[in-house]
Amino acid sequence: MQSFGRSTIVVCGGAGFIGSNFIRQLLAGHPKARVVCVDALTYAGNKENLKGLPARRLIFIKGDIANKALMARLVKKYKPSYGINFAAESHVDRSIHGNAEEFVRTNVLGTAVLLGALRDAKSLKKFVQVSTDEVYGALPLHSKKKFTETSPLLPNSPYASSKAAADLMEGKPIAIYGDGLYVRDWIHVDDHCSALVLALLRGEPGEVYNIGADDEVSNIALARRMLAYFKKSESDVLYVKDRPGHDRRYAIDASKARKALGWKPRHYLNKSFKMTVEWYLKNGSWVKRALKRAGVANAHI
Ligand SMILES: NC(=O)c1ccc[n+]([C@@H]2O[C@H](COP(=O)([O-])OP(=O)(O)OC[C@H]3O[C@@H](n4cnc5c(N)ncnc54)[C@H](O)[C@@H]3O)[C@@H](O)[C@H]2O)c1
């Protein structure tokens, strides 16, 4: 199937980073489809991310996916054909130093409640659960090995995810964990979302699809690229104490998604780095409000 037609798609966690980009892409590419976005608007959720989208085709419900009665009502009322779940506690430092129970409540219980409600929806054709490469654990730094869909799950923290440092844009040094040699596979959010759209349309029920761009870059290399962009020196890097259980390397083998979904990424960090940094610079007030909501004084990579 190539199009959602007039379908209703429930998007949980759609006010967050990836979810909001997914909704934008879906509504733009499928002009008859309707989205029901359920988001608890935690520190990470921001309704502003959905600004400018057509109210006629986007119903926003502030709510918790772990709320059984709400999810049952929603399914009954909107009769969704598709569902996708982005709702998660996703900040690794909070999971280690903060309230790990919140992670279990949303990521485990919330998903179970959501699945229970959708299972009862006779209208449902397909559901996609968005996960993370970190469920596979860590890879050795100098190896060619990548995670495939059959790799065993070996997570090393309640949630491990690193996000770009907005600090430098405020004239602060970039805080780097440990030696900074941690390697991640970077993917543009638009490419991630196009893979998810295809997973909903073409994915086989019960299958796992790894999504990655084969674009491995270490944190320190990325920080140096930022330094070069801002014409700053190496002295603007602040090495901070390492995070417990910090995974050395993640790399995803996305060949199954490429073949089975007919997907390929269009952006690579080399080219899209400048565009991404400039988006954040242009949207400085959005960044300030997002950091304030998250109570972030320093972001580390
Ligand atoms: N951002 C990444 O680099 C990355 C990498 C791999 C996987 N992922 C996964 O992708 C998904 C989306 O990530 P993101 O970066 O957009 O996250 P995010 O933190 O920006 O957004 C999560 C959204 O979920 C909402 N939410 C949290 N708890 C909720 C609840 N109980 N009920 C309803 N809504 C709730 C938040 O308000 C927020 O809008 C997550 O499942 C995450 O684990 C993200």
The ligand as an SDF file (V2000), in Angstrom:
LIG
                    3D

 44 48  0  0  0  0  0  0  0  0999 V2000
   15.8060   11.3470   19.5740 N   0  0  0  0  0  0  0  0  0  0  0  0
   16.6080   10.3230   19.3420 C   0  0  0  0  0  0  0  0  0  0  0  0
   17.7990   10.5040   19.0750 O   0  0  0  0  0  0  0  0  0  0  0  0
   16.0740    8.9200   19.3790 C   0  0  0  0  0  0  0  0  0  0  0  0
   16.9230    7.8780   19.0200 C   0  0  0  0  0  0  0  0  0  0  0  0
   16.4360    6.5880   19.0290 C   0  0  0  0  0  0  0  0  0  0  0  0
   15.1270    6.3420   19.4150 C   0  0  0  0  0  0  0  0  0  0  0  0
   14.3130    7.3500   19.7850 N   0  0  0  0  0  0  0  0  0  0  0  0
   12.9430    7.0190   20.2090 C   0  0  0  0  0  0  0  0  0  0  0  0
   12.0460    7.7590   19.3980 O   0  0  0  0  0  0  0  0  0  0  0  0
   10.9010    8.1320   20.1540 C   0  0  0  0  0  0  0  0  0  0  0  0
   10.7170    9.6170   20.0780 C   0  0  0  0  0  0  0  0  0  0  0  0
   11.9190   10.2540   20.5110 O   0  0  0  0  0  0  0  0  0  0  0  0
   12.0060   11.8130   20.6450 P   0  0  0  0  0  0  0  0  0  0  0  0
   13.4270   12.1830   20.6030 O   0  0  0  0  0  0  0  0  0  0  0  0
   11.0440   12.4530   19.7100 O   0  0  0  0  0  0  0  0  0  0  0  0
   11.5020   11.9790   22.1400 O   0  0  0  0  0  0  0  0  0  0  0  0
   10.9660   13.2780   22.8730 P   0  0  0  0  0  0  0  0  0  0  0  0
   11.3900   13.1310   24.3030 O   0  0  0  0  0  0  0  0  0  0  0  0
   11.3250   14.5020   22.1210 O   0  0  0  0  0  0  0  0  0  0  0  0
    9.3820   13.1120   22.7670 O   0  0  0  0  0  0  0  0  0  0  0  0
    8.6490   12.2120   23.5380 C   0  0  0  0  0  0  0  0  0  0  0  0
    7.2290   12.7280   23.5750 C   0  0  0  0  0  0  0  0  0  0  0  0
    6.4570   11.7930   24.3320 O   0  0  0  0  0  0  0  0  0  0  0  0
    5.5970   12.5270   25.1940 C   0  0  0  0  0  0  0  0  0  0  0  0
    5.2920   11.6790   26.3370 N   0  0  0  0  0  0  0  0  0  0  0  0
    6.1410   11.2820   27.3270 C   0  0  0  0  0  0  0  0  0  0  0  0
    5.4860   10.4920   28.1900 N   0  0  0  0  0  0  0  0  0  0  0  0
    4.2080   10.3700   27.7360 C   0  0  0  0  0  0  0  0  0  0  0  0
    3.0600    9.6810   28.1820 C   0  0  0  0  0  0  0  0  0  0  0  0
    3.0800    8.9550   29.2950 N   0  0  0  0  0  0  0  0  0  0  0  0
    1.9230    9.7750   27.4590 N   0  0  0  0  0  0  0  0  0  0  0  0
    1.8790   10.5300   26.3070 C   0  0  0  0  0  0  0  0  0  0  0  0
    2.9330   11.2160   25.8600 N   0  0  0  0  0  0  0  0  0  0  0  0
    4.0820   11.1370   26.5540 C   0  0  0  0  0  0  0  0  0  0  0  0
    6.3860   13.7740   25.5680 C   0  0  0  0  0  0  0  0  0  0  0  0
    5.5430   14.8090   26.0240 O   0  0  0  0  0  0  0  0  0  0  0  0
    7.0800   14.0960   24.2480 C   0  0  0  0  0  0  0  0  0  0  0  0
    6.2920   14.9200   23.4480 O   0  0  0  0  0  0  0  0  0  0  0  0
   11.1220    7.6450   21.5700 C   0  0  0  0  0  0  0  0  0  0  0  0
   10.4130    6.4470   21.7360 O   0  0  0  0  0  0  0  0  0  0  0  0
   12.6160    7.4150   21.6420 C   0  0  0  0  0  0  0  0  0  0  0  0
   12.8680    6.3610   22.5340 O   0  0  0  0  0  0  0  0  0  0  0  0
   14.7720    8.6350   19.7810 C   0  0  0  0  0  0  0  0  0  0  0  0
  1  2  1  0
  2  3  2  0
  2  4  1  0
  4  5  1  0
  4 44  2  0
  5  6  2  0
  6  7  1  0
  7  8  2  0
  8  9  1  0
  8 44  1  0
  9 10  1  0
  9 42  1  0
 10 11  1  0
 11 12  1  0
 11 40  1  0
 12 13  1  0
 13 14  1  0
 14 15  2  0
 14 16  1  0
 14 17  1  0
 17 18  1  0
 18 19  2  0
 18 20  1  0
 18 21  1  0
 21 22  1  0
 22 23  1  0
 23 24  1  0
 23 38  1  0
 24 25  1  0
 25 26  1  0
 25 36  1  0
 26 27  1  0
 26 35  1  0
 27 28  2  0
 28 29  1  0
 29 30  1  0
 29 35  2  0
 30 31  1  0
 30 32  2  0
 32 33  1  0
 33 34  2  0
 34 35  1  0
 36 37  1  0
 36 38  1  0
 38 39  1  0
 40 41  1  0
 40 42  1  0
 42 43  1  0
M  CHG  2   8   1  16  -1
M  END
$$$$
